[in-house]
Amino acid sequence: MLGFIKVFGGIGSIIALILLIVALLKQLVALVGFLIVAIKVLVVVIFIALVVLIGLAIYRDRCRKRREAEEI
């Protein structure tokens, strides 16, 4: 009788360990997925900011050239 309890206890602990590893791997995959999405969003935001800054620089340059032309 005691032998069965030891066997099932050992099998149960191995199954519990395997399930714990699977759960941790799922969490790790979710974390990596979240980080990848966050990095992609950050790249898109930086790209949009860069395009806006370039447009603003072009607008300022045209306004400056227009003022210089009016002064002459």
DSSP file (Angstrom, degrees, kcal/mol; ACC not computed):
  #  RESIDUE AA STRUCTURE BP1 BP2  ACC     N-H-->O    O-->H-N    N-H-->O    O-->H-N    TCO  KAPPA ALPHA  PHI   PSI    X-CA   Y-CA   Z-CA
    1    1 A M     >        0   0    0      0, 0.0     4,-1.4     0, 0.0     3,-0.3   0.000 360.0 360.0 360.0 -44.4    0.0    0.0    0.0
    2    2 A L  H  >  +     0   0    0      1,-0.2     4,-1.9     2,-0.2     5,-0.1   0.814 360.0  60.2 -66.9 -29.7    2.8    2.4    0.9
    3    3 A G  H  > S+     0   0    0      1,-0.2     4,-2.2     2,-0.2    -1,-0.2   0.886 102.0  52.1 -65.0 -39.5    4.6    1.7   -2.4
    4    4 A F  H  > S+     0   0    0     -3,-0.3     4,-3.0     1,-0.2     5,-0.3   0.899 108.0  51.7 -63.0 -40.7    1.6    2.9   -4.4
    5    5 A I  H  X S+     0   0    0     -4,-1.4     4,-2.3     1,-0.2    -1,-0.2   0.905 110.4  48.3 -64.7 -41.0    1.5    6.2   -2.5
    6    6 A K  H  X S+     0   0    0     -4,-1.9     4,-2.3     2,-0.2    -1,-0.2   0.912 113.3  47.6 -65.4 -41.4    5.2    6.8   -3.2
    7    7 A V  H  X S+     0   0    0     -4,-2.2     4,-2.6     2,-0.2     5,-0.2   0.951 115.6  43.2 -64.9 -49.2    4.8    6.0   -6.9
    8    8 A F  H  X S+     0   0    0     -4,-3.0     4,-2.7     1,-0.2    -1,-0.2   0.853 112.7  54.1 -67.6 -32.2    1.7    8.2   -7.3
    9    9 A G  H  X S+     0   0    0     -4,-2.3     4,-2.1    -5,-0.3    -1,-0.2   0.911 111.0  45.5 -65.0 -42.3    3.4   10.9   -5.2
   10   10 A G  H  X S+     0   0    0     -4,-2.3     4,-2.0     2,-0.2    -2,-0.2   0.918 115.3  46.2 -66.8 -43.7    6.5   10.8   -7.5
   11   11 A I  H  X S+     0   0    0     -4,-2.6     4,-2.6     1,-0.2     5,-0.2   0.907 112.2  52.1 -64.8 -41.4    4.4   10.8  -10.7
   12   12 A G  H  X S+     0   0    0     -4,-2.7     4,-2.6    -5,-0.2    -1,-0.2   0.894 109.2  48.8 -62.7 -40.2    2.2   13.6   -9.3
   13   13 A S  H  X S+     0   0    0     -4,-2.1     4,-2.2     2,-0.2    -1,-0.2   0.884 111.4  49.7 -68.8 -36.6    5.2   15.8   -8.5
   14   14 A I  H  X S+     0   0    0     -4,-2.0     4,-2.4     2,-0.2    -2,-0.2   0.923 112.7  46.9 -66.5 -42.9    6.6   15.2  -12.0
   15   15 A I  H  X S+     0   0    0     -4,-2.6     4,-2.6     2,-0.2    -2,-0.2   0.911 112.0  50.8 -64.2 -41.9    3.3   16.1  -13.6
   16   16 A A  H  X S+     0   0    0     -4,-2.6     4,-2.2     1,-0.2    -1,-0.2   0.900 110.8  49.2 -62.1 -40.3    3.0   19.2  -11.3
   17   17 A L  H  X S+     0   0    0     -4,-2.2     4,-2.3     2,-0.2    -2,-0.2   0.912 111.2  48.9 -65.3 -43.0    6.5   20.3  -12.3
   18   18 A I  H  X S+     0   0    0     -4,-2.4     4,-2.3     2,-0.2    -2,-0.2   0.923 112.2  48.4 -63.1 -44.2    5.7   19.8  -16.0
   19   19 A L  H  X S+     0   0    0     -4,-2.6     4,-2.4     1,-0.2    -1,-0.2   0.877 110.4  52.1 -64.5 -37.3    2.5   21.8  -15.7
   20   20 A L  H  X S+     0   0    0     -4,-2.2     4,-2.3     2,-0.2    -1,-0.2   0.911 109.9  48.6 -63.9 -42.5    4.3   24.6  -13.8
   21   21 A I  H  X S+     0   0    0     -4,-2.3     4,-2.4     2,-0.2    -2,-0.2   0.906 111.2  50.2 -64.4 -41.6    7.0   24.8  -16.6
   22   22 A V  H  X S+     0   0    0     -4,-2.3     4,-2.2     2,-0.2    -2,-0.2   0.919 111.1  48.9 -62.7 -43.3    4.3   25.0  -19.2
   23   23 A A  H  X S+     0   0    0     -4,-2.4     4,-2.0     1,-0.2    -2,-0.2   0.905 112.1  48.5 -63.4 -41.6    2.5   27.8  -17.4
   24   24 A L  H  X S+     0   0    0     -4,-2.3     4,-2.2     1,-0.2    -1,-0.2   0.883 110.0  51.6 -66.9 -37.5    5.7   29.7  -17.0
   25   25 A L  H  X S+     0   0    0     -4,-2.4     4,-2.6     2,-0.2    -1,-0.2   0.889 107.7  52.8 -66.1 -37.6    6.5   29.3  -20.7
   26   26 A K  H  X S+     0   0    0     -4,-2.2     4,-2.3     1,-0.2    -2,-0.2   0.923 110.5  47.6 -61.5 -43.1    3.1   30.6  -21.6
   27   27 A Q  H  X S+     0   0    0     -4,-2.0     4,-2.4     2,-0.2    -2,-0.2   0.886 111.1  51.3 -64.7 -38.6    3.7   33.7  -19.4
   28   28 A L  H  X S+     0   0    0     -4,-2.2     4,-2.6     2,-0.2    -2,-0.2   0.911 109.9  48.9 -65.5 -42.1    7.1   34.2  -21.0
   29   29 A V  H  X S+     0   0    0     -4,-2.6     4,-2.4     2,-0.2    -2,-0.2   0.907 111.7  49.8 -63.3 -41.7    5.6   34.0  -24.5
   30   30 A A  H  X S+     0   0    0     -4,-2.3     4,-2.3     2,-0.2    -2,-0.2   0.906 111.5  48.8 -63.4 -41.6    3.0   36.5  -23.5
   31   31 A L  H  X S+     0   0    0     -4,-2.4     4,-2.5     2,-0.2    -2,-0.2   0.923 112.0  47.7 -64.5 -44.9    5.6   38.8  -22.1
   32   32 A V  H  X S+     0   0    0     -4,-2.6     4,-2.3     1,-0.2    -2,-0.2   0.906 111.7  51.3 -63.8 -41.0    7.8   38.6  -25.2
   33   33 A G  H  X S+     0   0    0     -4,-2.4     4,-2.2     2,-0.2    -2,-0.2   0.916 110.4  48.7 -61.2 -43.1    4.8   39.2  -27.4
   34   34 A F  H  X S+     0   0    0     -4,-2.3     4,-2.5     1,-0.2    -2,-0.2   0.916 111.2  49.9 -62.8 -43.3    3.8   42.3  -25.4
   35   35 A L  H  X S+     0   0    0     -4,-2.5     4,-2.3     2,-0.2    -1,-0.2   0.886 109.7  50.9 -64.2 -38.4    7.3   43.7  -25.5
   36   36 A I  H  X S+     0   0    0     -4,-2.3     4,-2.3     2,-0.2    -1,-0.2   0.922 111.4  47.6 -65.2 -43.0    7.5   43.2  -29.3
   37   37 A V  H  X S+     0   0    0     -4,-2.2     4,-2.5     1,-0.2    -2,-0.2   0.908 111.3  51.5 -63.8 -40.9    4.2   45.0  -29.8
   38   38 A A  H  X S+     0   0    0     -4,-2.5     4,-2.2     1,-0.2    -2,-0.2   0.904 110.4  48.5 -62.7 -41.1    5.4   47.8  -27.5
   39   39 A I  H  X S+     0   0    0     -4,-2.3     4,-2.3     2,-0.2    -1,-0.2   0.905 111.1  50.3 -66.1 -40.9    8.6   48.2  -29.5
   40   40 A K  H  X S+     0   0    0     -4,-2.3     4,-2.3     2,-0.2    -2,-0.2   0.920 111.0  48.5 -63.4 -43.4    6.7   48.2  -32.8
   41   41 A V  H  X S+     0   0    0     -4,-2.5     4,-2.5     1,-0.2    -1,-0.2   0.908 110.8  51.6 -62.8 -41.2    4.3   50.9  -31.5
   42   42 A L  H  X S+     0   0    0     -4,-2.2     4,-2.4     2,-0.2    -2,-0.2   0.899 109.0  50.1 -62.6 -41.2    7.3   52.9  -30.3
   43   43 A V  H  X S+     0   0    0     -4,-2.3     4,-2.4     2,-0.2    -1,-0.2   0.913 111.4  48.6 -63.6 -42.3    9.0   52.7  -33.7
   44   44 A V  H  X S+     0   0    0     -4,-2.3     4,-2.5     2,-0.2    -2,-0.2   0.917 111.8  49.1 -64.5 -42.7    5.7   53.9  -35.4
   45   45 A V  H  X S+     0   0    0     -4,-2.5     4,-2.4     1,-0.2    -2,-0.2   0.911 111.9  48.6 -64.1 -42.2    5.4   56.8  -33.0
   46   46 A I  H  X S+     0   0    0     -4,-2.4     4,-2.3     2,-0.2    -1,-0.2   0.903 111.3  50.7 -64.2 -40.3    9.0   57.8  -33.6
   47   47 A F  H  X S+     0   0    0     -4,-2.4     4,-2.3     2,-0.2    -2,-0.2   0.926 111.1  47.7 -62.9 -44.7    8.5   57.6  -37.3
   48   48 A I  H  X S+     0   0    0     -4,-2.5     4,-2.5     1,-0.2    -2,-0.2   0.915 111.8  50.4 -63.2 -42.2    5.4   59.8  -37.2
   49   49 A A  H  X S+     0   0    0     -4,-2.4     4,-2.5     1,-0.2    -1,-0.2   0.900 110.0  50.8 -62.0 -40.2    7.2   62.3  -35.0
   50   50 A L  H  X S+     0   0    0     -4,-2.3     4,-2.3     2,-0.2    -2,-0.2   0.912 110.2  48.7 -64.3 -42.8   10.1   62.4  -37.5
   51   51 A V  H  X S+     0   0    0     -4,-2.3     4,-2.5     2,-0.2    -2,-0.2   0.909 112.2  49.4 -63.4 -41.8    7.8   63.0  -40.4
   52   52 A V  H  X S+     0   0    0     -4,-2.5     4,-2.5     1,-0.2    -2,-0.2   0.916 110.9  49.5 -64.2 -42.3    6.0   65.8  -38.5
   53   53 A L  H  X S+     0   0    0     -4,-2.5     4,-2.3     2,-0.2    -2,-0.2   0.887 110.8  49.6 -64.7 -38.4    9.3   67.4  -37.6
   54   54 A I  H  X S+     0   0    0     -4,-2.3     4,-2.3     2,-0.2    -2,-0.2   0.927 111.9  48.7 -65.2 -43.6   10.5   67.3  -41.2
   55   55 A G  H  X S+     0   0    0     -4,-2.5     4,-2.3     1,-0.2    -2,-0.2   0.900 111.2  50.0 -61.6 -40.4    7.2   68.8  -42.4
   56   56 A L  H  X S+     0   0    0     -4,-2.5     4,-2.5     2,-0.2    -1,-0.2   0.888 109.7  51.0 -65.3 -39.2    7.5   71.6  -39.7
   57   57 A A  H  X S+     0   0    0     -4,-2.3     4,-2.1     2,-0.2    -2,-0.2   0.899 110.8  48.6 -64.6 -40.7   11.1   72.3  -40.8
   58   58 A I  H  X S+     0   0    0     -4,-2.3     4,-2.2     2,-0.2    -2,-0.2   0.920 111.7  49.6 -64.7 -43.2   10.0   72.6  -44.5
   59   59 A Y  H  X S+     0   0    0     -4,-2.3     4,-2.4     1,-0.2    -2,-0.2   0.921 111.2  48.8 -62.3 -45.0    7.1   74.9  -43.5
   60   60 A R  H  X S+     0   0    0     -4,-2.5     4,-2.6     1,-0.2    -1,-0.2   0.904 110.6  51.4 -61.8 -41.0    9.5   77.1  -41.4
   61   61 A D  H  X S+     0   0    0     -4,-2.1     4,-2.4     2,-0.2    -1,-0.2   0.903 110.5  47.8 -64.6 -41.4   12.0   77.3  -44.3
   62   62 A R  H  X S+     0   0    0     -4,-2.2     4,-2.4     2,-0.2    -1,-0.2   0.909 112.3  49.3 -66.3 -40.7    9.3   78.4  -46.8
   63   63 A C  H  X S+     0   0    0     -4,-2.4     4,-2.3     2,-0.2    -2,-0.2   0.910 111.9  49.2 -63.6 -40.6    7.9   81.0  -44.4
   64   64 A R  H  X S+     0   0    0     -4,-2.6     4,-2.2     1,-0.2    -2,-0.2   0.913 112.1  47.6 -65.1 -42.4   11.5   82.3  -43.8
   65   65 A K  H  X S+     0   0    0     -4,-2.4     4,-2.1     2,-0.2    -1,-0.2   0.880 110.8  52.2 -66.3 -36.9   12.1   82.5  -47.6
   66   66 A R  H  X S+     0   0    0     -4,-2.4     4,-2.0     2,-0.2    -2,-0.2   0.914 110.1  48.2 -65.6 -42.5    8.8   84.2  -48.1
   67   67 A R  H  X S+     0   0    0     -4,-2.3     4,-1.8     1,-0.2    -2,-0.2   0.904 111.3  50.4 -64.4 -41.0    9.6   86.9  -45.5
   68   68 A E  H  X S+     0   0    0     -4,-2.2     4,-1.1     1,-0.2    -1,-0.2   0.887 110.1  50.3 -63.8 -38.4   13.1   87.4  -47.0
   69   69 A A  H  < S+     0   0    0     -4,-2.1    -1,-0.2     1,-0.2    -2,-0.2   0.873 110.3  50.0 -68.9 -36.3   11.5   87.8  -50.5
   70   70 A E  H  < S+     0   0    0     -4,-2.0    -1,-0.2     1,-0.2    -2,-0.2   0.828 106.6  55.7 -70.5 -31.2    9.0   90.4  -49.1
   71   71 A E  H  <        0   0    0     -4,-1.8    -1,-0.2     1,-0.2    -2,-0.2   0.785 360.0 360.0 -71.2 -27.0   11.7   92.4  -47.5
   72   72 A I     <        0   0    0     -4,-1.1    -1,-0.2    -3,-0.2    -2,-0.2   0.476 360.0 360.0 -80.0 360.0   13.6   92.8  -50.7
